[in-house]
Amino acid sequence: MYKWVNGVVPRNYRCGYCDREVASKEGYLKILSYGDQRIKGGIWICPGCECPSYFELDNSKQTPSPLLGNNVEALPPELEKIYNEARECTKARAYTACVLLCRKLLMHIAVEEGAKPGDTFIKYVEFLADKGYVSPRAKIWVDQIRQKGNEANHEIKFMTQEDALNLLSFSEMLLKTIYEFPARINLQTASKGIPTAAQGAGHPPVT
């Protein structure tokens, strides 16, 4: 049997609700109520959003899990929806779903930048590389997305947290390079009264 005791030791963690790095000292401990009275887990209350996160102390498992990846600004609505959905999958530890969405995201990026709809995945990869959206040294990451996406889609194989994090990191880098960074520059130059340079695909500045 277990009992819950008010009060916990301070803990630093990334909140699975508000996606912020926090330090909490409010919550409850889950204690084995017989034998040596071992602490088995606990609930920590986020000081920001005040939502509870549960931790198993034996394996440091956090529920809900924090989102992997980071927010990206100035995205077209369709790409923003897919990217955020991929991140949300990691909260539920649905890493295979996250990998599949990253593969889909790469296809949508290519179409958004002018590739022909309904083409094959490898054609989209080649399009992004040929148009210079992917640097020569980053092409190995595109191949990683292709390989992991195919494994998740065509083989009876589950993806790991590491697989999801790697593909999300690459997707984040690509989205920031194509959309967020140019939009930031446009915003800075516009605030100084300098005419903004036309962007390749006509992406609007951040407002």
GIDA-V383983 format. One record per residue. N is the residue number from 1. RES is the residue in one small letter. NEAR is the number of other ideal C-beta (glycine too) atoms within 10 Angstrom. Layout:
# GIDA-V383983
{{N/RES/NEAR} {N/RES/NEAR}}
This chain:
# GIDA-V383983
{{1/m/6} {2/y/11} {3/k/12} {4/w/13} {5/v/14} {6/n/8} {7/g/10} {8/v/19} {9/v/11} {10/p/10} {11/r/15} {12/n/9} {13/y/17} {14/r/16} {15/c/24} {16/g/21} {17/y/16} {18/c/13} {19/d/16} {20/r/13} {21/e/10} {22/v/17} {23/a/11} {24/s/20} {25/k/12} {26/e/15} {27/g/22} {28/y/18} {29/l/19} {30/k/20} {31/i/17} {32/l/13} {33/s/12} {34/y/10} {35/g/6} {36/d/5} {37/q/10} {38/r/12} {39/i/14} {40/k/13} {41/g/19} {42/g/22} {43/i/17} {44/w/26} {45/i/18} {46/c/21} {47/p/13} {48/g/14} {49/c/13} {50/e/11} {51/c/13} {52/p/18} {53/s/23} {54/y/16} {55/f/20} {56/e/13} {57/l/13} {58/d/10} {59/n/8} {60/s/9} {61/k/12} {62/q/18} {63/t/15} {64/p/16} {65/s/16} {66/p/18} {67/l/20} {68/l/22} {69/g/21} {70/n/11} {71/n/13} {72/v/20} {73/e/14} {74/a/21} {75/l/22} {76/p/15} {77/p/7} {78/e/13} {79/l/19} {80/e/16} {81/k/13} {82/i/20} {83/y/23} {84/n/16} {85/e/14} {86/a/27} {87/r/23} {88/e/15} {89/c/22} {90/t/22} {91/k/18} {92/a/13} {93/r/15} {94/a/18} {95/y/22} {96/t/19} {97/a/18} {98/c/29} {99/v/27} {100/l/19} {101/l/25} {102/c/29} {103/r/23} {104/k/16} {105/l/23} {106/l/23} {107/m/21} {108/h/18} {109/i/25} {110/a/22} {111/v/16} {112/e/16} {113/e/16} {114/g/10} {115/a/19} {116/k/10} {117/p/8} {118/g/7} {119/d/14} {120/t/9} {121/f/17} {122/i/12} {123/k/13} {124/y/22} {125/v/21} {126/e/16} {127/f/20} {128/l/21} {129/a/16} {130/d/9} {131/k/13} {132/g/9} {133/y/17} {134/v/23} {135/s/11} {136/p/8} {137/r/7} {138/a/16} {139/k/13} {140/i/10} {141/w/18} {142/v/20} {143/d/13} {144/q/15} {145/i/21} {146/r/16} {147/q/11} {148/k/22} {149/g/21} {150/n/15} {151/e/16} {152/a/23} {153/n/14} {154/h/8} {155/e/8} {156/i/5} {157/k/12} {158/f/12} {159/m/21} {160/t/12} {161/q/13} {162/e/9} {163/d/20} {164/a/27} {165/l/15} {166/n/19} {167/l/29} {168/l/25} {169/s/15} {170/f/19} {171/s/26} {172/e/20} {173/m/15} {174/l/21} {175/l/22} {176/k/18} {177/t/14} {178/i/24} {179/y/24} {180/e/17} {181/f/13} {182/p/20} {183/a/21} {184/r/15} {185/i/13} {186/n/20} {187/l/15} {188/q/13} {189/t/14} {190/a/14} {191/s/9} {192/k/6} {193/g/6} {194/i/10} {195/p/7} {196/t/14} {197/a/10} {198/a/8} {199/q/15} {200/g/13} {201/a/12} {202/g/6} {203/h/18} {204/p/11} {205/p/17} {206/v/15} {207/t/7}}
